[in-house]
Amino acid sequence: MKICIGLSGGVDSSVAALLLKQQGYDVFALFMQNWHDTTGTLHGDCEWEEDRSVAEMVARKIGIPFHFVDLSDVYRQRVVDYMFDEYAKGRTPNPDVLCNREIKFDAFLKAAQDLGADMVATGHYCRKAEFTDAEGRTIYRLLAGSDPNKDQSYFLCQLNQEQLSKAMFPIGDIIKPEVRRLAHEAGLPSADKKDSQGICFVGKVDLPVFLQQKLKSREGDVVEIFPSFYDNLPEKTTLEELAEPIVYKPSDGKVIGRHIGAQYYTIGQRKGLNIGGHKESIFIIYIDIINNVIYVGEGQSHPGLHRKALRIRPEEVHWIRPDQTMAEGEERRYLVRIRYRQPLQEATLISRADGMYILFDQPQRGVTPGQFAAWYDTEGEMLGSGVIDR
Protein backbone atom coordinates (compact mmCIF):
# COMPACT_ATOMS: atom_id res chain seq x y z
CA MET A 1 0.00 0.00 0.00
CA LYS A 2 1.34 3.43 -0.96
CA ILE A 3 0.89 6.11 1.70
CA CYS A 4 1.25 9.87 1.29
CA ILE A 5 2.16 11.67 4.49
CA GLY A 6 1.22 15.33 4.62
CA LEU A 7 4.57 16.57 5.87
CA SER A 8 4.35 20.10 7.28
CA GLY A 9 7.78 20.42 8.85
CA GLY A 10 6.31 20.01 12.34
CA VAL A 11 7.19 17.26 14.79
CA ASP A 12 3.78 15.54 14.67
CA SER A 13 3.71 14.84 10.92
CA SER A 14 7.42 14.00 11.04
CA VAL A 15 6.90 11.24 13.60
CA ALA A 16 3.82 10.05 11.71
CA ALA A 17 6.05 9.64 8.64
CA LEU A 18 8.71 7.87 10.71
CA LEU A 19 6.24 5.36 12.13
CA LEU A 20 4.76 4.57 8.71
CA LYS A 21 8.25 3.94 7.33
CA GLN A 22 9.13 1.69 10.28
CA GLN A 23 5.89 -0.25 9.76
CA GLY A 24 6.98 -1.14 6.25
CA TYR A 25 4.66 1.01 4.18
CA ASP A 26 5.65 2.48 0.82
CA VAL A 27 5.69 6.12 2.02
CA PHE A 28 6.27 9.43 0.30
CA ALA A 29 6.01 12.96 1.67
CA LEU A 30 3.97 15.79 0.17
CA PHE A 31 4.38 19.36 1.41
CA MET A 32 1.64 21.79 0.48
CA GLN A 33 1.87 25.54 0.27
CA ASN A 34 -1.49 27.17 0.86
CA TRP A 35 -0.69 30.82 1.45
CA HIS A 36 1.57 33.52 -0.02
CA ASP A 37 0.21 36.79 1.36
CA THR A 38 1.88 37.94 4.62
CA THR A 39 -0.57 40.79 5.35
CA GLY A 40 -1.40 40.72 9.06
CA THR A 41 0.86 37.77 9.89
CA LEU A 42 2.92 38.06 13.06
CA HIS A 43 5.84 35.88 12.01
CA GLY A 44 8.52 36.07 9.35
CA ASP A 45 7.64 36.67 5.72
CA CYS A 46 9.14 33.36 4.62
CA GLU A 47 7.86 31.05 7.36
CA TRP A 48 6.46 28.55 4.86
CA GLU A 49 9.86 28.35 3.16
CA GLU A 50 11.45 27.44 6.49
CA ASP A 51 8.76 24.80 7.05
CA ARG A 52 9.39 23.34 3.61
CA SER A 53 13.13 23.23 4.25
CA VAL A 54 12.62 21.36 7.54
CA ALA A 55 10.14 19.00 5.89
CA GLU A 56 12.65 18.19 3.14
CA MET A 57 15.34 17.48 5.74
CA VAL A 58 12.96 15.22 7.66
CA ALA A 59 12.08 13.27 4.51
CA ARG A 60 15.76 12.89 3.69
CA LYS A 61 16.52 11.71 7.23
CA ILE A 62 13.74 9.12 7.16
CA GLY A 63 14.58 8.09 3.62
CA ILE A 64 11.33 8.81 1.79
CA PRO A 65 10.64 10.74 -1.46
CA PHE A 66 9.61 14.38 -1.09
CA HIS A 67 7.11 16.25 -3.27
CA PHE A 68 5.65 19.77 -3.25
CA VAL A 69 2.24 21.07 -4.29
CA ASP A 70 0.87 24.63 -4.36
CA LEU A 71 -2.80 24.67 -3.33
CA SER A 72 -2.96 28.39 -2.55
CA ASP A 73 -5.64 29.16 -5.15
CA VAL A 74 -8.09 26.54 -3.92
CA TYR A 75 -7.24 27.40 -0.30
CA ARG A 76 -8.14 31.05 -0.89
CA GLN A 77 -11.39 30.12 -2.62
CA ARG A 78 -12.60 27.50 -0.15
CA VAL A 79 -11.18 28.65 3.17
CA VAL A 80 -10.06 32.29 3.20
CA ASP A 81 -12.96 33.66 1.14
CA TYR A 82 -15.32 31.72 3.41
CA MET A 83 -13.63 33.37 6.40
CA PHE A 84 -14.08 36.86 5.00
CA ASP A 85 -17.73 36.15 4.16
CA GLU A 86 -18.51 34.81 7.64
CA TYR A 87 -16.81 37.69 9.47
CA ALA A 88 -18.68 40.15 7.24
CA LYS A 89 -21.91 38.60 8.55
CA GLY A 90 -20.80 38.98 12.17
CA ARG A 91 -20.09 35.26 12.55
CA THR A 92 -16.87 33.58 13.65
CA PRO A 93 -15.71 30.78 11.32
CA ASN A 94 -13.29 28.00 12.15
CA PRO A 95 -10.78 27.85 9.26
CA ASP A 96 -9.04 24.76 10.67
CA VAL A 97 -12.20 22.69 10.34
CA LEU A 98 -12.72 23.98 6.79
CA CYS A 99 -9.08 23.36 5.92
CA ASN A 100 -9.38 19.68 6.82
CA ARG A 101 -12.67 19.19 4.97
CA GLU A 102 -11.85 21.21 1.86
CA ILE A 103 -8.05 20.99 1.57
CA LYS A 104 -6.26 18.20 3.44
CA PHE A 105 -8.87 15.53 2.75
CA ASP A 106 -10.04 16.86 -0.60
CA ALA A 107 -7.69 18.94 -2.76
CA PHE A 108 -4.55 17.56 -1.07
CA LEU A 109 -5.94 14.01 -1.17
CA LYS A 110 -6.51 14.33 -4.92
CA ALA A 111 -2.96 15.65 -5.42
CA ALA A 112 -1.63 12.68 -3.43
CA GLN A 113 -3.69 10.23 -5.48
CA ASP A 114 -2.30 11.76 -8.66
CA LEU A 115 1.13 10.76 -7.31
CA GLY A 116 -0.07 7.20 -6.75
CA ALA A 117 -1.19 7.30 -3.11
CA ASP A 118 -3.77 4.84 -1.84
CA MET A 119 -4.13 6.62 1.51
CA VAL A 120 -3.25 9.98 3.08
CA ALA A 121 -1.75 10.18 6.56
CA THR A 122 -1.55 13.24 8.80
CA GLY A 123 -0.12 14.12 12.19
CA HIS A 124 -3.51 14.62 13.85
CA TYR A 125 -4.02 13.39 17.40
CA CYS A 126 -7.11 11.30 16.71
CA ARG A 127 -7.89 7.67 15.93
CA LYS A 128 -9.81 5.75 13.31
CA ALA A 129 -11.59 2.42 13.55
CA GLU A 130 -13.93 0.49 11.30
CA PHE A 131 -16.47 -2.31 11.30
CA THR A 132 -18.76 -4.08 8.85
CA ASP A 133 -22.49 -3.57 9.29
CA ALA A 134 -25.24 -6.13 8.76
CA GLU A 135 -25.48 -5.22 5.07
CA GLY A 136 -21.77 -5.77 4.49
CA ARG A 137 -20.81 -2.08 4.33
CA THR A 138 -17.63 -0.82 5.95
CA ILE A 139 -18.39 1.89 8.49
CA TYR A 140 -15.53 4.15 9.57
CA ARG A 141 -15.38 5.60 13.08
CA LEU A 142 -13.54 8.79 14.12
CA LEU A 143 -12.30 8.55 17.70
CA ALA A 144 -10.72 11.04 20.07
CA GLY A 145 -6.93 10.91 20.36
CA SER A 146 -5.41 9.00 23.27
CA ASP A 147 -3.69 12.14 24.57
CA PRO A 148 -6.47 14.13 26.30
CA ASN A 149 -4.34 17.27 26.17
CA LYS A 150 -3.89 17.08 22.40
CA ASP A 151 -7.05 15.44 21.07
CA GLN A 152 -7.66 17.06 17.66
CA SER A 153 -10.74 15.13 16.54
CA TYR A 154 -12.76 18.36 16.79
CA PHE A 155 -10.88 19.79 13.80
CA LEU A 156 -11.99 16.78 11.72
CA CYS A 157 -15.67 17.09 12.64
CA GLN A 158 -16.77 17.73 9.04
CA LEU A 159 -15.16 14.70 7.41
CA ASN A 160 -17.38 12.14 5.68
CA GLN A 161 -17.14 8.39 5.26
CA GLU A 162 -15.39 8.62 1.88
CA GLN A 163 -12.72 10.94 3.30
CA LEU A 164 -12.23 8.75 6.37
CA SER A 165 -11.81 5.68 4.18
CA LYS A 166 -8.63 7.26 2.75
CA ALA A 167 -7.27 8.67 6.04
CA MET A 168 -4.59 7.42 8.44
CA PHE A 169 -3.62 8.92 11.81
CA PRO A 170 -0.36 7.19 12.87
CA ILE A 171 0.15 9.13 16.14
CA GLY A 172 -3.45 9.07 17.35
CA ASP A 173 -2.70 6.59 20.11
CA ILE A 174 0.49 8.33 21.29
CA ILE A 175 0.86 11.16 23.79
CA LYS A 176 2.75 14.31 22.81
CA PRO A 177 5.81 13.78 25.08
CA GLU A 178 6.30 10.36 23.46
CA VAL A 179 6.12 11.95 20.01
CA ARG A 180 8.88 14.37 21.01
CA ARG A 181 10.92 11.48 22.43
CA LEU A 182 10.60 9.45 19.22
CA ALA A 183 11.64 12.48 17.17
CA HIS A 184 14.75 13.03 19.31
CA GLU A 185 15.60 9.34 19.27
CA ALA A 186 15.47 9.32 15.46
CA GLY A 187 17.41 12.60 15.20
CA LEU A 188 14.64 14.33 13.24
CA PRO A 189 15.32 18.03 12.44
CA SER A 190 11.81 18.91 13.65
CA ALA A 191 12.22 17.36 17.11
CA ASP A 192 12.30 20.71 18.93
CA LYS A 193 10.14 22.69 16.51
CA LYS A 194 7.36 24.60 18.26
CA ASP A 195 3.76 23.70 17.48
CA SER A 196 2.11 25.91 14.86
CA GLN A 197 -0.43 28.48 16.00
CA GLY A 198 -3.08 30.65 14.43
CA ILE A 199 -5.01 30.11 11.21
CA CYS A 200 -4.37 26.83 9.41
CA PHE A 201 -1.48 27.40 6.93
CA VAL A 202 -1.63 31.17 7.37
CA GLY A 203 -0.17 31.31 10.88
CA LYS A 204 -0.71 33.65 13.78
CA VAL A 205 -2.26 36.89 12.56
CA ASP A 206 -3.39 40.28 13.72
CA LEU A 207 -7.00 39.48 12.81
CA PRO A 208 -8.27 43.03 12.16
CA VAL A 209 -5.27 43.77 9.92
CA PHE A 210 -5.72 40.45 8.14
CA LEU A 211 -9.45 41.02 7.59
CA GLN A 212 -8.91 44.59 6.39
CA GLN A 213 -7.72 43.08 3.11
CA LYS A 214 -11.42 42.84 2.23
CA LEU A 215 -13.45 44.22 5.14
CA LYS A 216 -13.14 47.97 5.59
CA SER A 217 -12.65 49.47 9.03
CA ARG A 218 -15.72 51.29 10.37
CA GLU A 219 -15.78 52.83 13.83
CA GLY A 220 -18.72 52.21 16.12
CA ASP A 221 -19.84 52.21 19.74
CA VAL A 222 -19.00 49.73 22.46
CA VAL A 223 -21.99 49.45 24.79
CA GLU A 224 -21.75 47.88 28.24
CA ILE A 225 -24.71 45.85 29.49
CA PHE A 226 -24.98 45.71 33.27
CA PRO A 227 -26.26 42.64 35.19
CA SER A 228 -29.29 44.57 36.43
CA PHE A 229 -30.58 44.64 32.83
CA TYR A 230 -31.49 40.96 33.08
CA ASP A 231 -33.64 41.40 36.20
CA ASN A 232 -36.65 42.53 34.17
CA LEU A 233 -36.37 40.05 31.31
CA PRO A 234 -39.09 37.39 31.03
CA GLU A 235 -37.95 33.88 31.90
CA LYS A 236 -37.12 31.65 28.94
CA THR A 237 -39.03 28.38 29.10
CA THR A 238 -39.25 26.84 25.61
CA LEU A 239 -36.40 25.23 23.70
CA GLU A 240 -36.64 27.85 20.96
CA GLU A 241 -36.40 30.66 23.52
CA LEU A 242 -33.40 29.09 25.23
CA ALA A 243 -31.60 28.82 21.88
CA GLU A 244 -32.37 32.40 20.89
CA PRO A 245 -29.67 34.95 21.82
CA ILE A 246 -30.73 38.20 23.44
CA VAL A 247 -30.82 41.04 20.92
CA TYR A 248 -29.64 44.26 22.58
CA LYS A 249 -30.11 47.90 21.64
CA PRO A 250 -27.91 50.86 22.69
CA SER A 251 -30.48 52.13 25.20
CA ASP A 252 -30.13 48.85 27.14
CA GLY A 253 -26.70 49.92 28.42
CA LYS A 254 -24.02 52.60 28.40
CA VAL A 255 -21.53 53.60 25.70
CA ILE A 256 -18.06 53.06 27.18
CA GLY A 257 -15.82 53.28 24.12
CA ARG A 258 -15.30 52.88 20.40
CA HIS A 259 -14.22 49.98 18.20
CA ILE A 260 -12.75 49.80 14.68
CA GLY A 261 -15.38 47.53 13.12
CA ALA A 262 -17.85 45.04 14.56
CA GLN A 263 -16.84 42.45 11.95
CA TYR A 264 -13.38 42.12 13.48
CA TYR A 265 -14.57 40.76 16.82
CA THR A 266 -16.14 37.62 18.22
CA ILE A 267 -18.45 36.68 21.08
CA GLY A 268 -16.51 35.80 24.22
CA GLN A 269 -13.49 37.88 23.18
CA ARG A 270 -11.83 39.88 25.96
CA LYS A 271 -8.71 41.26 24.26
CA GLY A 272 -8.42 43.95 21.62
CA LEU A 273 -10.93 46.55 22.81
CA ASN A 274 -8.46 48.49 24.99
CA ILE A 275 -11.11 49.75 27.40
CA GLY A 276 -10.14 50.16 31.05
CA GLY A 277 -11.90 51.21 34.22
CA HIS A 278 -13.18 47.77 35.23
CA LYS A 279 -12.23 45.49 38.11
CA GLU A 280 -12.67 42.42 35.95
CA SER A 281 -12.09 41.85 32.23
CA ILE A 282 -14.88 42.84 29.88
CA PHE A 283 -16.14 40.30 27.36
CA ILE A 284 -18.02 40.69 24.12
CA ILE A 285 -21.53 39.29 24.60
CA TYR A 286 -23.25 40.34 21.37
CA ILE A 287 -22.34 41.78 17.97
CA ASP A 288 -24.80 43.89 15.97
CA ILE A 289 -23.20 43.79 12.55
CA ILE A 290 -25.96 45.82 10.85
CA ASN A 291 -25.71 48.80 13.21
CA ASN A 292 -21.99 48.26 13.87
CA VAL A 293 -22.37 48.08 17.67
CA ILE A 294 -20.52 45.77 20.05
CA TYR A 295 -22.08 44.86 23.41
CA VAL A 296 -19.91 43.86 26.34
CA GLY A 297 -20.27 42.70 29.94
CA GLU A 298 -17.88 42.67 32.88
CA GLY A 299 -16.59 39.38 34.29
CA GLN A 300 -16.71 35.73 33.21
CA SER A 301 -19.93 35.19 35.15
CA HIS A 302 -21.82 37.95 33.30
CA PRO A 303 -25.33 36.67 32.40
CA GLY A 304 -24.96 37.70 28.76
CA LEU A 305 -22.05 35.32 28.27
CA HIS A 306 -23.99 32.14 29.04
CA ARG A 307 -26.70 30.19 27.25
CA LYS A 308 -28.37 26.82 27.79
CA ALA A 309 -29.12 25.94 24.18
CA LEU A 310 -28.16 26.53 20.55
CA ARG A 311 -29.54 25.68 17.14
CA ILE A 312 -28.00 24.28 13.96
CA ARG A 313 -29.87 24.78 10.70
CA PRO A 314 -31.05 21.55 8.99
CA GLU A 315 -28.71 21.96 6.03
CA GLU A 316 -25.72 22.45 8.35
CA VAL A 317 -26.19 19.21 10.33
CA HIS A 318 -23.44 16.76 9.35
CA TRP A 319 -23.24 13.12 10.40
CA ILE A 320 -19.82 11.48 10.21
CA ARG A 321 -21.79 8.29 10.80
CA PRO A 322 -24.83 8.59 8.49
CA ASP A 323 -26.17 5.36 10.02
CA GLN A 324 -26.65 7.32 13.27
CA THR A 325 -28.73 10.14 11.73
CA MET A 326 -31.54 11.26 14.02
CA ALA A 327 -35.13 11.30 12.82
CA GLU A 328 -37.29 14.40 13.24
CA GLY A 329 -38.67 14.49 16.78
CA GLU A 330 -35.95 12.19 18.14
CA GLU A 331 -33.88 13.07 21.21
CA ARG A 332 -30.51 11.64 22.25
CA ARG A 333 -27.94 12.19 24.95
CA TYR A 334 -24.44 13.06 23.76
CA LEU A 335 -21.26 14.77 24.93
CA VAL A 336 -20.73 18.04 23.08
CA ARG A 337 -18.01 20.63 22.62
CA ILE A 338 -18.42 24.00 20.95
CA ARG A 339 -14.74 24.90 20.65
CA TYR A 340 -11.37 23.16 20.54
CA ARG A 341 -9.99 22.10 23.94
CA GLN A 342 -13.31 22.68 25.67
CA PRO A 343 -14.07 19.79 28.04
CA LEU A 344 -16.94 17.70 26.72
CA GLN A 345 -20.32 18.89 28.02
CA GLU A 346 -23.36 16.75 28.77
CA ALA A 347 -26.29 17.67 26.53
CA THR A 348 -29.44 16.50 24.80
CA LEU A 349 -29.68 16.70 21.02
CA ILE A 350 -33.21 17.33 19.79
CA SER A 351 -34.02 16.96 16.11
CA ARG A 352 -36.72 19.32 14.88
CA ALA A 353 -37.98 20.34 11.44
CA ASP A 354 -36.22 23.71 11.74
CA GLY A 355 -32.89 22.21 12.76
CA MET A 356 -30.92 20.42 15.44
CA TYR A 357 -31.19 21.88 18.92
CA ILE A 358 -28.58 21.21 21.58
CA LEU A 359 -29.80 21.64 25.15
CA PHE A 360 -26.94 21.64 27.63
CA ASP A 361 -27.21 20.42 31.21
CA GLN A 362 -25.24 23.51 32.26
CA PRO A 363 -25.21 26.97 30.61
CA GLN A 364 -22.37 27.37 28.14
CA ARG A 365 -20.04 30.34 27.98
CA GLY A 366 -19.56 32.14 24.66
CA VAL A 367 -21.87 30.28 22.28
CA THR A 368 -20.62 31.71 18.98
CA PRO A 369 -22.46 31.64 15.62
CA GLY A 370 -20.21 30.32 12.87
CA GLN A 371 -18.29 27.96 15.12
CA PHE A 372 -18.86 24.20 15.08
CA ALA A 373 -20.61 22.11 17.68
CA ALA A 374 -19.43 18.48 17.64
CA TRP A 375 -21.03 15.56 19.47
CA TYR A 376 -19.49 12.38 20.83
CA ASP A 377 -20.74 9.22 22.45
CA THR A 378 -19.45 8.08 25.85
CA GLU A 379 -16.75 5.92 24.21
CA GLY A 380 -15.07 8.93 22.60
CA GLU A 381 -16.40 8.47 19.07
CA MET A 382 -17.36 11.68 17.30
CA LEU A 383 -20.59 11.06 15.43
CA GLY A 384 -21.45 14.42 13.90
CA SER A 385 -21.22 18.19 13.94
CA GLY A 386 -22.82 21.36 12.66
CA VAL A 387 -22.32 25.10 12.30
CA ILE A 388 -23.87 27.04 15.16
CA ASP A 389 -26.59 29.28 13.71
CA ARG A 390 -27.58 30.94 16.97
Phi, psi and omega in degrees: 000134181262124184245132172260124175262126174286098187265114186263346187099354177272167185290327184294309179292331178296314180290325175302317178296317180301313182295319179297318178297316180294331180278000173091009179286156171277101190247140167224154182259143175227118178260131179246136172260127183241355186209136178247322187291131180257009180300121177086351181285149185256006179243189183295155182297331186248036183300321181294328178292323176294317178299317179297319180299316179295318180299318178298318179294322178296314180299319179296319181295319181284330180091044179233151179297150181237133178230162182228141175220138178259111180247024187296326181294311181291328178296317179297317183293316190267335184246303186290317178297324175298318178301309181302317182295319180292315178297325179296334179270000182083017178253162182244103182283166174243096185295334180293320177295315180295322181299319180291318181290316189265334186248291187301319183250026174220278182298316179293318178302317180295321177296320179294319179294327176297335178267006175100007183287141172269328183220158174242131178248146177227172180266028179288144174272079174205171184231158180231140175222170180208158174209167178254127182278181185296338181264007177085009179273143175277126179249126181261138182246138176252117186247151177299150177292155182291333178274108183296338179277348184232004182310122182245017180302328180306321182290347181254017189291351180252007179289153177248179184297321179296317179295317179296328181297336182257004188257147174226142180231081189297336183253013184297336180254020180241146177272155186305313180302326178291325176298314178300318181297316179297322179294317178295316182300323181273356181068035181285137182299341182266005188305322183253010182291134180292151178293144179290152180226164175088204184287136180311117178068359173258318180104188180286130185230158165276101192304311179302318179296318179298314183289337181292353173300328181232335184253114185289144176292140180210110184294147179204178184275148168253120184248127178269132176256125183267151183306329181297339180301326186280349182297329185259005179281142177294147181290137177275129183237327182272161179300317180298320179293319181294330181272354182267121178291153176289132177260116183265162171228156185308326182289351179283346183212211185228134176289123182240000180174188181234154176233172186260002180153118184301332184290349182269000188239169182220153179297136182091350181291140178237348180255153173104350180269335177055049177241121182260198176083018180234145177292319179249166178297149174260144183237146175285126182249341181199144179237121176259095186288329182291314181266000176059047179238136175250134179250136184230162175219152183269130174090150182292340181266008181303133183303329182288349181273346191241140177219151182268342186212162175215167179231145173241129181296150184307318183286349181259359178280124183236127177253116173297324176253090181303334179291350179257005183307134181274140177279156178302131181093350181279148176233142177216153175266129177220171170258132190231144168230145182247006174198157179299140178075354176291134174302144180299139184246137178287134185202164174248127174267132184232116183271121179235169180297328182266012175137184177262124176259141174241116180254113184276149175293325179236143178305142183255139181275132172067047173295120192238113176304137181101335177280171182255136168259131180236140182240143184234156170271180185287349179267001179091011175272130175273125187257334182188181182196174176190158179281129180291121179273318179200000000 
